[in-house]
C-alpha cells in the first residue's frame, strides 16, 4: 500500500548528541549500516520533537493532530546498488499518542512505543523527559539557548553541525520482521538550527554500559529547531 506524504509543523525539535568510539558504535548497528564518522567520532543522539497539525499532505492546514515524540538515533552510512548513502538508523521511537503507537507500522513506516512525556519551556529554557509505558526506555534533557556550540564539540561550529544533521534526512527503523528496516524521509521547508547548552541529559540507550562501556561515549552538543514546516515521505525498506 502506497502511504501518502504526511505534513505538519515541527513546533520544537531538540537533537541531543553524543560522540562515540566508532568501533563500539559499529557493534550496536545491524547490517548493512555502519557509523558515519566525523573528526574520528561516530555520532548518536536523541531527537525530542513536538509535532503539530500532522495530517496527510492533501488536507488543509487547520486539520491535524499534535504529539510529543522521542527517537534514539545513530548517524550511519550504507551501500546499495554500488552507491553509498547516508542517513540515520533509529533503534527505537516513542510517542505520547496512543493512536500512533497502536497503528504504528500498519499505516506508516515506523514502529512506535507508547510513552509519557513531561515538558517545560520558558524564556529559552527547555526541559523534556520521557518514560516508556513498558518501562524499558527513558530520556531526560534540560538546557537553555546559547549562541554557539561548546568548544569541546566535535563540530567546528554551528554551520558544520547543521550541514551534518541535515544530510541525515532519511531514517531507517526496526520492524516486526527481523532484518527489515522501514524508511522515512524528512523534508524541511525552512531548515534552521540553534545551539543549546545542556545542564542535564540521560538516556536509557546511551547510558547502557553493556552497549557503551565507560570511556567510549560522551555527550557532545545539542541543537534546537523551532517552527519548521515539513513533510514526511515513506522510502523503500531495506532488507538483509
GUNULUM-626221 format. One record per atom (N, C-alpha, C): x, y, z. Coordinates in steps of 0.1 Angstrom, whole numbers, padded with zeros to 4 digits, always signed. Example, Ala and Ser with C-alpha at 12.3 -4.5 7.8 and 13.67 -1.06 7.14 Angstrom:
+0132-0057+0078;+0123-0045+0078;+0132-0033+0078;+0128-0022+0071;+0137-0011+0071;+0129+0000+0079;
//
This chain:
+0008-0012+0000;+0000+0000+0000;+0009+0012+0000;+0006+0022-0009;+0014+0034-0010;+0009+0044+0001;+0018+0049+0009;+0014+0057+0020;+0015+0072+0016;+0005+0080+0018;+0006+0094+0014;+0016+0102+0022;+0021+0113+0016;+0031+0121+0024;+0023+0127+0036;+0030+0129+0047;+0025+0135+0059;+0031+0148+0061;+0023+0158+0064;+0028+0172+0065;+0024+0177+0079;+0032+0187+0084;+0029+0193+0097;+0038+0204+0101;+0037+0208+0113;+0046+0218+0119;+0055+0212+0130;+0068+0214+0128;+0077+0209+0138;+0078+0220+0149;+0070+0220+0159;+0069+0231+0168;+0082+0232+0176;+0088+0221+0180;+0100+0221+0188;+0108+0208+0185;+0120+0209+0182;+0128+0197+0180;+0142+0199+0186;+0145+0190+0196;+0158+0190+0202;+0166+0178+0197;+0178+0181+0193;+0188+0170+0189;+0199+0170+0199;+0199+0161+0209;+0209+0160+0219;+0219+0149+0215;+0231+0152+0213;+0241+0144+0205;+0253+0139+0214;+0256+0127+0211;+0268+0120+0217;+0279+0117+0207;+0291+0118+0212;+0303+0113+0203;+0307+0100+0209;+0309+0090+0200;+0311+0076+0204;+0323+0071+0196;+0330+0062+0203;+0341+0054+0196;+0335+0046+0185;+0339+0049+0172;+0333+0042+0160;+0333+0027+0161;+0343+0021+0167;+0343+0006+0167;+0332+0001+0177;+0330+0008+0188;+0320+0005+0197;+0306+0007+0191;+0304+0018+0184;+0292+0021+0177;+0288+0010+0167;+0298+0006+0160;+0296-0004+0149;+0290-0017+0155;+0293-0020+0167;+0288-0032+0173;+0273-0032+0176;+0267-0020+0178;+0253-0019+0181;+0245-0017+0169;+0251-0016+0157;+0244-0014+0144;+0242-0027+0137;+0230-0029+0132;+0227-0041+0124;+0232-0039+0109;+0235-0049+0102;+0238-0048+0088;+0226-0043+0080;+0228-0034+0070;+0240-0031+0064;+0246-0017+0069;+0242-0013+0080;+0246+0001+0085;+0260+0001+0091;+0267+0012+0089;+0280+0014+0096;+0280+0029+0101;+0288+0032+0111;+0288+0045+0116;+0293+0056+0106;+0286+0067+0105;+0291+0078+0098;+0301+0086+0108;+0313+0088+0103;+0323+0093+0112;+0327+0108+0109;+0328+0116+0119;+0333+0130+0117;+0343+0133+0128;+0355+0137+0123;+0366+0141+0132;+0369+0129+0142;+0369+0117+0136;+0373+0104+0143;+0362+0099+0153;+0350+0105+0153;+0339+0100+0162;+0327+0096+0154;+0320+0086+0159;+0306+0083+0154;+0297+0092+0162;+0285+0095+0157;+0276+0104+0163;+0262+0097+0165;+0258+0097+0178;+0244+0092+0181;+0237+0103+0188;+0224+0100+0191;+0217+0111+0198;+0203+0108+0201;+0196+0118+0206;+0182+0117+0210;+0175+0128+0202;+0164+0125+0196;+0156+0135+0189;+0143+0136+0198;+0140+0148+0203;+0128+0151+0210;+0120+0161+0203;+0108+0157+0198;+0101+0165+0188;+0087+0166+0191;+0082+0179+0191;+0067+0181+0193;+0062+0185+0179;+0052+0176+0174;+0046+0178+0161;+0032+0184+0163;+0029+0193+0154;+0015+0199+0154;+0010+0199+0140;-0003+0199+0139;-0010+0199+0126;-0006+0188+0117;-0003+0176+0123;+0001+0165+0115;-0011+0159+0108;-0009+0157+0094;-0021+0153+0086;-0015+0148+0073;-0023+0140+0065;-0020+0138+0051;-0018+0151+0044;-0008+0152+0035;-0004+0164+0029;-0015+0171+0021;-0025+0163+0016;-0035+0168+0008;-0046+0175+0016;-0046+0174+0029;-0056+0181+0038;-0051+0195+0041;-0060+0205+0042;-0056+0219+0046;-0051+0220+0060;-0043+0231+0062;-0036+0233+0074;-0044+0232+0087;-0057+0237+0088;-0064+0237+0101;-0066+0223+0107;-0065+0213+0099;-0067+0199+0104;-0053+0194+0108;-0054+0184+0117;-0042+0177+0121;-0041+0175+0136;-0032+0165+0140;-0030+0162+0154;-0017+0167+0159;-0016+0166+0173;-0004+0170+0180;+0002+0159+0188;+0015+0158+0189;+0021+0147+0197;+0035+0150+0201;+0039+0145+0212;+0053+0145+0217;+0060+0132+0213;+0072+0133+0208;+0079+0121+0203;+0094+0121+0206;+0099+0109+0208;+0113+0107+0211;+0119+0096+0202;+0131+0098+0198;+0138+0088+0190;+0153+0087+0194;+0157+0075+0196;+0172+0073+0197;+0177+0070+0183;+0188+0077+0179;+0192+0076+0165;+0207+0076+0164;+0212+0071+0153;+0227+0070+0151;+0229+0074+0136;+0239+0083+0134;+0242+0087+0120;+0250+0075+0114;+0245+0071+0102;+0250+0059+0095;+0252+0062+0080;+0260+0052+0075;+0261+0051+0060;+0258+0036+0057;+0254+0034+0044;+0252+0020+0039;+0253+0020+0024;+0256+0009+0018;+0257+0007+0004;+0246+0000-0002;+0240+0005-0013;+0230-0002-0021;+0233+0001-0036;+0232-0009-0044;+0233-0007-0059;+0246+0000-0062;+0257-0003-0055;+0270+0002-0058;+0272+0017-0053;+0262+0022-0046;+0263+0036-0041;+0263+0037-0026;+0270+0047-0021;+0270+0049-0006;+0259+0060-0003;+0251+0056+0007;+0240+0065+0011;+0243+0069+0026;+0236+0080+0031;+0238+0084+0044;+0224+0088+0050;+0223+0086+0063;+0210+0089+0070;+0212+0086+0085;+0201+0081+0091;+0202+0077+0105;+0195+0063+0106;+0200+0055+0115;+0194+0043+0120;+0187+0046+0133;+0175+0042+0135;+0167+0045+0147;+0163+0032+0154;+0170+0029+0165;+0167+0016+0171;+0154+0017+0179;+0149+0029+0182;+0136+0030+0190;+0130+0043+0188;+0116+0043+0187;+0108+0055+0187;+0097+0054+0197;+0095+0065+0204;+0084+0066+0214;+0075+0078+0212;+0062+0077+0216;+0053+0087+0214;+0043+0088+0225;+0037+0100+0227;+0026+0101+0237;+0012+0099+0230;+0012+0097+0217;+0000+0094+0210;-0003+0079+0211;-0014+0076+0218;-0018+0062+0219;-0022+0056+0205;-0029+0065+0198;-0033+0061+0184;-0022+0057+0176;-0012+0066+0175;+0000+0064+0167;+0008+0051+0171;+0008+0049+0185;+0015+0037+0190;+0008+0024+0186;-0005+0025+0186;-0013+0013+0182;-0012+0010+0167;-0014+0021+0159;-0014+0019+0145;+0000+0016+0140;+0010+0024+0145;+0024+0021+0141;+0026+0018+0126;+0034+0008+0124;+0038+0004+0110;+0026-0001+0102;+0014-0002+0107;+0003-0007+0099;-0001+0004+0089;+0001+0017+0093;-0003+0028+0085;+0009+0035+0079;+0020+0037+0087;+0031+0045+0083;+0044+0037+0087;+0055+0039+0079;+0067+0030+0081;+0075+0034+0093;+0069+0031+0105;+0077+0033+0117;+0070+0026+0128;+0078+0019+0137;+0073+0012+0148;+0074+0021+0160;+0063+0024+0167;+0063+0033+0178;+0059+0026+0191;+0065+0031+0202;+0061+0027+0216;+0054+0038+0223;+0045+0034+0231;+0037+0044+0239;+0045+0048+0251;+0045+0062+0254;+0053+0067+0265;+0046+0079+0270;+0050+0083+0283;+0046+0095+0289;+0057+0106+0288;+0053+0118+0286;+0063+0129+0284;+0060+0140+0295;+0070+0147+0299;+0069+0159+0307;+0077+0170+0301;+0072+0181+0298;+0079+0192+0292;+0077+0205+0299;+0087+0213+0299;+0087+0227+0305;+0095+0236+0296;+0089+0247+0291;+0096+0256+0282;+0093+0270+0286;+0103+0278+0290;+0101+0292+0295;+0114+0300+0293;+0113+0311+0286;+0124+0320+0284;+0137+0313+0279;+0135+0306+0268;+0145+0299+0261;+0152+0288+0270;+0145+0283+0280;+0149+0272+0288;+0140+0260+0284;+0146+0249+0283;+0139+0237+0278;+0141+0225+0287;+0131+0218+0290;+0131+0205+0298;+0122+0195+0291;+0127+0184+0287;+0119+0173+0282;+0123+0160+0288;+0113+0153+0293;+0116+0139+0299;+0106+0130+0293;+0110+0118+0291;+0101+0107+0285;+0104+0094+0293;+0093+0087+0296;+0094+0073+0301;+0084+0065+0294;+0089+0054+0289;+0080+0045+0281;+0071+0037+0291;+0059+0034+0286;+0049+0027+0294;+0054+0012+0296;+0063+0007+0288;+0068-0007+0291;+0080-0007+0300;+0084+0005+0305;+0095+0007+0314;+0108+0002+0309;+0110+0003+0296;+0123-0001+0291;+0131+0011+0285;+0125+0022+0284;+0132+0034+0278;+0129+0047+0285;+0139+0055+0287;+0137+0068+0293;+0147+0078+0287;+0143+0091+0287;+0151+0102+0283;+0149+0114+0292;+0159+0122+0294;+0157+0135+0301;+0168+0144+0296;+0163+0156+0291;+0172+0166+0286;+0168+0180+0292;+0177+0187+0296;+0175+0201+0302;+0186+0210+0297;+0182+0222+0292;+0192+0231+0287;+0186+0245+0284;+0194+0254+0279;+0190+0267+0275;+0197+0271+0262;+0191+0281+0256;+0196+0286+0243;+0209+0293+0245;+0219+0291+0236;+0231+0298+0235;+0234+0302+0221;+0245+0310+0219;+0247+0315+0205;+0256+0305+0197;+0265+0298+0203;+0274+0289+0196;+0275+0275+0203;+0280+0265+0196;+0282+0252+0202;+0294+0253+0212;+0294+0244+0222;+0306+0243+0231;+0319+0240+0223;+0330+0246+0228;+0342+0244+0221;+0347+0230+0222;+0341+0222+0231;+0345+0208+0232;+0338+0199+0221;+0329+0204+0214;+0322+0196+0204;+0331+0192+0193;+0327+0180+0187;+0334+0175+0175;+0332+0184+0163;+0321+0192+0163;+0318+0201+0152;+0325+0214+0154;+0331+0219+0143;+0338+0232+0144;+0330+0244+0148;+0317+0243+0143;+0308+0254+0145;+0294+0250+0143;+0285+0259+0145;+0271+0256+0143;+0267+0252+0129;+0274+0259+0119;+0271+0256+0105;+0275+0242+0101;+0287+0237+0106;+0291+0224+0103;+0282+0214+0109;+0277+0216+0121;+0267+0207+0127;+0254+0207+0119;+0250+0219+0115;+0237+0220+0107;+0238+0211+0094;+0249+0213+0087;+0251+0205+0075;+0251+0190+0077;+0258+0186+0088;+0259+0172+0091;+0245+0166+0094;+0237+0172+0102;+0224+0167+0106;+0213+0168+0095;+0214+0179+0086;+0205+0180+0075;+0207+0169+0065;+0220+0164+0064;+0222+0153+0055;+0216+0139+0059;+0213+0139+0072;+0207+0126+0078;+0192+0127+0077;+0186+0130+0066;+0172+0132+0064;+0164+0119+0063;+0171+0108+0059;+0165+0095+0057;+0168+0087+0069;+0157+0082+0076;+0159+0073+0087;+0153+0059+0085;+0160+0049+0090;+0156+0036+0089;+0154+0030+0103;+0142+0023+0105;+0138+0018+0119;+0136+0003+0118;+0137-0003+0130;+0134-0017+0131;+0119-0019+0128;+0116-0031+0123;+0102-0035+0121;+0099-0048+0129;+0087-0053+0128;+0084-0066+0134;+0091-0078+0127;+0096-0075+0115;+0103-0086+0108;+0118-0084+0109;+0125-0094+0115;+0139-0093+0117;+0146-0091+0104;+0155-0081+0104;+0163-0079+0092;+0157-0070+0082;+0145-0064+0085;+0138-0055+0076;+0138-0041+0083;+0141-0031+0076;+0141-0017+0082;+0133-0008+0073;+0123-0002+0079;+0114+0007+0072;+0120+0021+0071;+0118+0027+0059;+0124+0040+0057;+0115+0052+0057;+0119+0063+0062;+0111+0075+0062;+0121+0087+0060;+0116+0097+0051;+0125+0108+0048;+0118+0121+0053;+0126+0130+0060;+0121+0143+0065;+0126+0153+0055;+0116+0161+0050;+0119+0172+0041;+0114+0185+0048;+0123+0194+0051;+0120+0207+0058;+0120+0218+0048;+0110+0227+0049;+0109+0239+0040;+0119+0250+0045;+0121+0250+0058;+0129+0261+0064;+0138+0256+0075;+0148+0248+0070;+0158+0242+0079;+0166+0253+0086;+0166+0253+0100;+0174+0262+0107;+0176+0256+0121;+0189+0256+0126;+0192+0251+0139;+0198+0262+0148;+0196+0261+0161;+0202+0269+0171;+0209+0260+0181;+0218+0266+0189;+0226+0258+0198;+0219+0258+0212;+0220+0247+0219;+0216+0246+0233;+0227+0242+0242;+0228+0249+0254;+0237+0244+0264;+0230+0235+0273;+0235+0223+0275;+0228+0212+0282;+0233+0211+0297;+0224+0212+0306;+0227+0211+0320;+0226+0196+0325;+0216+0189+0319;+0214+0176+0324;+0209+0167+0312;+0214+0155+0310;+0210+0147+0300;+0211+0132+0304;+0200+0124+0302;+0200+0110+0305;+0194+0103+0293;+0198+0090+0291;+0193+0082+0280;+0195+0068+0284;+0184+0060+0283;+0184+0046+0286;+0193+0039+0276;+0194+0044+0264;+0202+0038+0253;+0217+0041+0255;+0221+0054+0255;+0235+0058+0256;+0241+0056+0270;+0233+0055+0280;+0238+0053+0294;+0240+0038+0297;+0236+0029+0287;+0237+0015+0289;+0252+0010+0287;+0259+0007+0298;+0273+0004+0297;+0275-0010+0291;+0265-0018+0289;+0266-0030+0282;+0268-0027+0267;+0262-0017+0262;+0264-0012+0248;+0276-0003+0247;+0277+0006+0256;+0287+0017+0255;+0295+0017+0268;+0306+0009+0269;+0314+0008+0281;+0320+0022+0285;+0323+0024+0297;+0328+0037+0302;+0340+0041+0294;+0339+0054+0290;+0350+0060+0283;+0348+0059+0268;+0338+0052+0263;+0336+0051+0249;+0325+0061+0243;+0318+0067+0252;+0307+0077+0248;+0307+0089+0257;+0306+0101+0251;+0305+0113+0258;+0294+0122+0252;+0288+0130+0260;+0278+0140+0254;+0286+0150+0247;+0281+0154+0235;+0288+0164+0227;+0282+0178+0226;+0269+0178+0221;+0263+0191+0219;+0248+0189+0217;+0240+0200+0217;+0226+0199+0214;+0222+0210+0205;+0212+0207+0196;+0207+0217+0187;+0192+0218+0189;+0187+0230+0186;+0172+0233+0187;+0167+0237+0173;+0155+0232+0170;+0148+0237+0158;+0134+0241+0162;+0129+0252+0157;+0116+0257+0161;+0108+0261+0148;+0095+0258+0149;+0085+0263+0139;+0090+0259+0124;+0092+0246+0122;+0096+0241+0109;+0085+0235+0102;+0082+0240+0090;+0072+0234+0081;+0078+0222+0074;+0072+0211+0075;+0079+0199+0070;+0070+0188+0064;+0075+0179+0057;+0068+0167+0053;+0076+0154+0056;+0069+0143+0058;+0075+0130+0059;+0071+0122+0047;+0080+0115+0041;+0077+0106+0030;+0083+0092+0033;+0075+0082+0030;+0080+0069+0031;+0090+0066+0020;+0100+0057+0024;+0110+0053+0014;+0111+0038+0014;+0116+0032+0004;+0117+0018+0002;+0124+0011+0014;+0119+0000+0019;+0125-0007+0030;+0138-0013+0026;+0147-0015+0036;+0160-0022+0034;+0158-0036+0040;+0161-0046+0033;+0160-0060+0038;+0174-0067+0037;+0178-0073+0047;+0191-0081+0047;+0188-0095+0049;
//
